[in-house]
Amino acid sequence: MRALPLDVEAALRAVGWDPQTRDEPRAHRWALMLAGYATPDGRSHPIVPPAIEVFARYGGVEMPAGEEGRQVAPGGFRLDPGRVQATVATLAALGSALHTKLTPIGDEGGGTGLLAIDGDGRVFVVDHTGEWFLGDTIEDALTALVLGIQPARIKRDGTW
């Protein structure tokens, strides 16, 4: 786990996040909710350990959209997988291209983007314009989302 930059930590604290608080029951409840959701063909979300960590440490954080970022306007986000549980096929397709399993962790841009994490802790967003790599860790991803740092586009070969 990396430390957040001070300005990002301050922004998260301003919306109610407390770095001293962990909600393990919520993390397990959300993991069970996701694992229990199935598509008509029987597929469900894999639950990767880094997702459970995000749910416990950052679950419920909701950051409003910002007016100006370093490179792009921050679209805001909410870390709540219940908002994006019906994304099994989308994440399975992206996971296949990336050769990894993805768990949804929330949404970005008022629901226009789907946030997901893989078993290595890397965070991605899928929106109407494409698939994007946000960072190697949740802290990197939160920094990009809060500060408006342009994510890297994922290429057809699964690289960025």
Secondary structure, 3 states (H helix, E strand, C coil): CCCCCHHHHHHHHHCCCCCCCCCHHHHHHHHHHHHHCECCCCCECCCCHHHHHHHHHHCCCEECCCCCCCCCCCCCEECCHHHHCCCHHHHHHHHHHHCCCEEEEEEECCCCEEEEEECCCCEEEEECCEEEEEECCHHHHHHHHHHCCCCEECCCCCCC
